[in-house]
Amino acid sequence: MGVIALAGNMLHFPQIRRKTLRVIQYCGEGRTETQREWEFTSGYAAGFDDGVDYIMALIFGITNPGKPLSAMDRSERIRACYRHAGLRYVTNQLFD
C-alpha cells in the first residue's frame, strides 16, 4: 500500500502499473465514445491534488484552486465548495 500511495511514478513498479488514477470523459451519456482520457502515474497521495484539480477543471472550470476564499467572488466560493465535495468523491472512489 505504501508504494501505491507514495510512488513518484507508478509505472516503475510492474505489479501496480494498472492501479493508476485514470480520468475518462465520455461523449454523451453512453460509455461508447471517449472524449478525453488522462492517466496520473504518480501515487495516490503524491498525485491526489493534481487529479482532483483536473476533475474540477473538467466539471466546473475551476482553474485556480489555491486562491484564498477571501479573494474569491460568490461564484468562485461556490465552486470551491464543489471542489471540497470533489475531494471526498475521488477519495471514496480510490478506496472503494
Biotite code that builds the C-alpha atoms (Angstrom):
import biotite.structure as struc

atoms = struc.array([
    struc.Atom([0.000, 0.000, 0.000], chain_id="A", res_id=1, res_name="MET", atom_name="CA", element="C"),
    struc.Atom([2.905, 2.384, 0.674], chain_id="A", res_id=2, res_name="GLY", atom_name="CA", element="C"),
    struc.Atom([4.139, 2.192, -2.913], chain_id="A", res_id=3, res_name="VAL", atom_name="CA", element="C"),
    struc.Atom([0.668, 2.920, -4.283], chain_id="A", res_id=4, res_name="ILE", atom_name="CA", element="C"),
    struc.Atom([0.313, 5.968, -2.052], chain_id="A", res_id=5, res_name="ALA", atom_name="CA", element="C"),
    struc.Atom([3.774, 7.499, -2.228], chain_id="A", res_id=6, res_name="LEU", atom_name="CA", element="C"),
    struc.Atom([5.230, 6.470, -5.585], chain_id="A", res_id=7, res_name="ALA", atom_name="CA", element="C"),
    struc.Atom([6.522, 9.295, -7.738], chain_id="A", res_id=8, res_name="GLY", atom_name="CA", element="C"),
    struc.Atom([5.885, 7.190, -10.842], chain_id="A", res_id=9, res_name="ASN", atom_name="CA", element="C"),
    struc.Atom([3.846, 4.006, -10.515], chain_id="A", res_id=10, res_name="MET", atom_name="CA", element="C"),
    struc.Atom([4.961, 2.844, -13.962], chain_id="A", res_id=11, res_name="LEU", atom_name="CA", element="C"),
    struc.Atom([8.319, 1.893, -12.410], chain_id="A", res_id=12, res_name="HIS", atom_name="CA", element="C"),
    struc.Atom([6.539, -0.887, -10.475], chain_id="A", res_id=13, res_name="PHE", atom_name="CA", element="C"),
    struc.Atom([5.111, -3.532, -12.859], chain_id="A", res_id=14, res_name="PRO", atom_name="CA", element="C"),
    struc.Atom([2.923, -5.180, -10.195], chain_id="A", res_id=15, res_name="GLN", atom_name="CA", element="C"),
    struc.Atom([0.912, -1.956, -9.581], chain_id="A", res_id=16, res_name="ILE", atom_name="CA", element="C"),
    struc.Atom([1.120, -0.393, -13.044], chain_id="A", res_id=17, res_name="ARG", atom_name="CA", element="C"),
    struc.Atom([-2.605, -0.889, -13.715], chain_id="A", res_id=18, res_name="ARG", atom_name="CA", element="C"),
    struc.Atom([-3.692, 0.782, -10.465], chain_id="A", res_id=19, res_name="LYS", atom_name="CA", element="C"),
    struc.Atom([-3.011, 4.353, -11.560], chain_id="A", res_id=20, res_name="THR", atom_name="CA", element="C"),
    struc.Atom([-5.704, 7.011, -11.290], chain_id="A", res_id=21, res_name="LEU", atom_name="CA", element="C"),
    struc.Atom([-7.437, 7.417, -14.658], chain_id="A", res_id=22, res_name="ARG", atom_name="CA", element="C"),
    struc.Atom([-9.976, 10.082, -15.517], chain_id="A", res_id=23, res_name="VAL", atom_name="CA", element="C"),
    struc.Atom([-12.149, 9.377, -18.547], chain_id="A", res_id=24, res_name="ILE", atom_name="CA", element="C"),
    struc.Atom([-14.614, 11.863, -20.013], chain_id="A", res_id=25, res_name="GLN", atom_name="CA", element="C"),
    struc.Atom([-17.168, 10.276, -22.320], chain_id="A", res_id=26, res_name="TYR", atom_name="CA", element="C"),
    struc.Atom([-19.167, 11.879, -25.138], chain_id="A", res_id=27, res_name="CYS", atom_name="CA", element="C"),
    struc.Atom([-22.860, 11.969, -24.313], chain_id="A", res_id=28, res_name="GLY", atom_name="CA", element="C"),
    struc.Atom([-24.432, 9.654, -21.776], chain_id="A", res_id=29, res_name="GLU", atom_name="CA", element="C"),
    struc.Atom([-23.110, 6.332, -23.050], chain_id="A", res_id=30, res_name="GLY", atom_name="CA", element="C"),
    struc.Atom([-19.675, 4.907, -22.472], chain_id="A", res_id=31, res_name="ARG", atom_name="CA", element="C"),
    struc.Atom([-19.023, 4.008, -26.072], chain_id="A", res_id=32, res_name="THR", atom_name="CA", element="C"),
    struc.Atom([-17.120, 7.082, -27.234], chain_id="A", res_id=33, res_name="GLU", atom_name="CA", element="C"),
    struc.Atom([-14.279, 8.668, -25.256], chain_id="A", res_id=34, res_name="THR", atom_name="CA", element="C"),
    struc.Atom([-13.830, 12.413, -25.487], chain_id="A", res_id=35, res_name="GLN", atom_name="CA", element="C"),
    struc.Atom([-10.809, 12.766, -23.195], chain_id="A", res_id=36, res_name="ARG", atom_name="CA", element="C"),
    struc.Atom([-8.721, 10.407, -21.072], chain_id="A", res_id=37, res_name="GLU", atom_name="CA", element="C"),
    struc.Atom([-5.925, 11.216, -18.647], chain_id="A", res_id=38, res_name="TRP", atom_name="CA", element="C"),
    struc.Atom([-3.792, 8.886, -16.545], chain_id="A", res_id=39, res_name="GLU", atom_name="CA", element="C"),
    struc.Atom([-1.998, 10.112, -13.430], chain_id="A", res_id=40, res_name="PHE", atom_name="CA", element="C"),
    struc.Atom([1.107, 7.986, -12.944], chain_id="A", res_id=41, res_name="THR", atom_name="CA", element="C"),
    struc.Atom([2.120, 9.330, -9.543], chain_id="A", res_id=42, res_name="SER", atom_name="CA", element="C"),
    struc.Atom([0.955, 7.567, -6.384], chain_id="A", res_id=43, res_name="GLY", atom_name="CA", element="C"),
    struc.Atom([-2.435, 8.261, -4.837], chain_id="A", res_id=44, res_name="TYR", atom_name="CA", element="C"),
    struc.Atom([-1.087, 10.577, -2.128], chain_id="A", res_id=45, res_name="ALA", atom_name="CA", element="C"),
    struc.Atom([1.554, 12.196, -4.313], chain_id="A", res_id=46, res_name="ALA", atom_name="CA", element="C"),
    struc.Atom([-0.817, 12.973, -7.183], chain_id="A", res_id=47, res_name="GLY", atom_name="CA", element="C"),
    struc.Atom([-4.124, 13.352, -5.367], chain_id="A", res_id=48, res_name="PHE", atom_name="CA", element="C"),
    struc.Atom([-4.405, 17.142, -5.654], chain_id="A", res_id=49, res_name="ASP", atom_name="CA", element="C"),
    struc.Atom([-3.455, 17.069, -9.331], chain_id="A", res_id=50, res_name="ASP", atom_name="CA", element="C"),
    struc.Atom([-6.175, 14.519, -10.020], chain_id="A", res_id=51, res_name="GLY", atom_name="CA", element="C"),
    struc.Atom([-8.857, 16.447, -8.148], chain_id="A", res_id=52, res_name="VAL", atom_name="CA", element="C"),
    struc.Atom([-7.818, 19.725, -9.788], chain_id="A", res_id=53, res_name="ASP", atom_name="CA", element="C"),
    struc.Atom([-8.079, 18.092, -13.211], chain_id="A", res_id=54, res_name="TYR", atom_name="CA", element="C"),
    struc.Atom([-11.553, 16.716, -12.459], chain_id="A", res_id=55, res_name="ILE", atom_name="CA", element="C"),
    struc.Atom([-12.762, 20.049, -11.083], chain_id="A", res_id=56, res_name="MET", atom_name="CA", element="C"),
    struc.Atom([-11.399, 21.865, -14.137], chain_id="A", res_id=57, res_name="ALA", atom_name="CA", element="C"),
    struc.Atom([-13.345, 19.484, -16.386], chain_id="A", res_id=58, res_name="LEU", atom_name="CA", element="C"),
    struc.Atom([-16.600, 19.733, -14.458], chain_id="A", res_id=59, res_name="ILE", atom_name="CA", element="C"),
    struc.Atom([-16.722, 23.285, -13.113], chain_id="A", res_id=60, res_name="PHE", atom_name="CA", element="C"),
    struc.Atom([-13.968, 25.203, -14.862], chain_id="A", res_id=61, res_name="GLY", atom_name="CA", element="C"),
    struc.Atom([-12.030, 25.769, -11.624], chain_id="A", res_id=62, res_name="ILE", atom_name="CA", element="C"),
    struc.Atom([-8.566, 26.754, -12.736], chain_id="A", res_id=63, res_name="THR", atom_name="CA", element="C"),
    struc.Atom([-7.057, 28.370, -9.629], chain_id="A", res_id=64, res_name="ASN", atom_name="CA", element="C"),
    struc.Atom([-7.821, 26.094, -6.640], chain_id="A", res_id=65, res_name="PRO", atom_name="CA", element="C"),
    struc.Atom([-5.202, 27.707, -4.371], chain_id="A", res_id=66, res_name="GLY", atom_name="CA", element="C"),
    struc.Atom([-6.805, 31.154, -4.347], chain_id="A", res_id=67, res_name="LYS", atom_name="CA", element="C"),
    struc.Atom([-7.872, 32.190, -0.796], chain_id="A", res_id=68, res_name="PRO", atom_name="CA", element="C"),
    struc.Atom([-11.619, 32.329, -0.108], chain_id="A", res_id=69, res_name="LEU", atom_name="CA", element="C"),
    struc.Atom([-11.419, 35.994, 0.914], chain_id="A", res_id=70, res_name="SER", atom_name="CA", element="C"),
    struc.Atom([-10.196, 36.905, -2.583], chain_id="A", res_id=71, res_name="ALA", atom_name="CA", element="C"),
    struc.Atom([-12.966, 34.988, -4.364], chain_id="A", res_id=72, res_name="MET", atom_name="CA", element="C"),
    struc.Atom([-16.285, 36.336, -5.544], chain_id="A", res_id=73, res_name="ASP", atom_name="CA", element="C"),
    struc.Atom([-19.516, 34.479, -4.758], chain_id="A", res_id=74, res_name="ARG", atom_name="CA", element="C"),
    struc.Atom([-19.474, 32.153, -7.768], chain_id="A", res_id=75, res_name="SER", atom_name="CA", element="C"),
    struc.Atom([-15.830, 31.210, -7.105], chain_id="A", res_id=76, res_name="GLU", atom_name="CA", element="C"),
    struc.Atom([-16.637, 30.401, -3.457], chain_id="A", res_id=77, res_name="ARG", atom_name="CA", element="C"),
    struc.Atom([-19.482, 28.133, -4.574], chain_id="A", res_id=78, res_name="ILE", atom_name="CA", element="C"),
    struc.Atom([-17.137, 26.294, -6.954], chain_id="A", res_id=79, res_name="ARG", atom_name="CA", element="C"),
    struc.Atom([-14.587, 25.974, -4.126], chain_id="A", res_id=80, res_name="ALA", atom_name="CA", element="C"),
    struc.Atom([-17.254, 24.160, -2.092], chain_id="A", res_id=81, res_name="CYS", atom_name="CA", element="C"),
    struc.Atom([-17.816, 21.854, -5.043], chain_id="A", res_id=82, res_name="TYR", atom_name="CA", element="C"),
    struc.Atom([-14.054, 21.185, -5.039], chain_id="A", res_id=83, res_name="ARG", atom_name="CA", element="C"),
    struc.Atom([-14.294, 20.032, -1.427], chain_id="A", res_id=84, res_name="HIS", atom_name="CA", element="C"),
    struc.Atom([-17.105, 17.670, -2.430], chain_id="A", res_id=85, res_name="ALA", atom_name="CA", element="C"),
    struc.Atom([-14.947, 16.508, -5.338], chain_id="A", res_id=86, res_name="GLY", atom_name="CA", element="C"),
    struc.Atom([-12.097, 15.719, -2.955], chain_id="A", res_id=87, res_name="LEU", atom_name="CA", element="C"),
    struc.Atom([-14.381, 13.482, -0.939], chain_id="A", res_id=88, res_name="ARG", atom_name="CA", element="C"),
    struc.Atom([-15.785, 11.806, -4.050], chain_id="A", res_id=89, res_name="TYR", atom_name="CA", element="C"),
    struc.Atom([-12.360, 10.979, -5.501], chain_id="A", res_id=90, res_name="VAL", atom_name="CA", element="C"),
    struc.Atom([-11.175, 9.664, -2.134], chain_id="A", res_id=91, res_name="THR", atom_name="CA", element="C"),
    struc.Atom([-14.172, 7.363, -1.917], chain_id="A", res_id=92, res_name="ASN", atom_name="CA", element="C"),
    struc.Atom([-13.665, 6.110, -5.477], chain_id="A", res_id=93, res_name="GLN", atom_name="CA", element="C"),
    struc.Atom([-9.980, 5.332, -4.880], chain_id="A", res_id=94, res_name="LEU", atom_name="CA", element="C"),
    struc.Atom([-10.589, 3.269, -1.783], chain_id="A", res_id=95, res_name="PHE", atom_name="CA", element="C"),
    struc.Atom([-13.972, 1.741, -2.567], chain_id="A", res_id=96, res_name="ASP", atom_name="CA", element="C"),
])
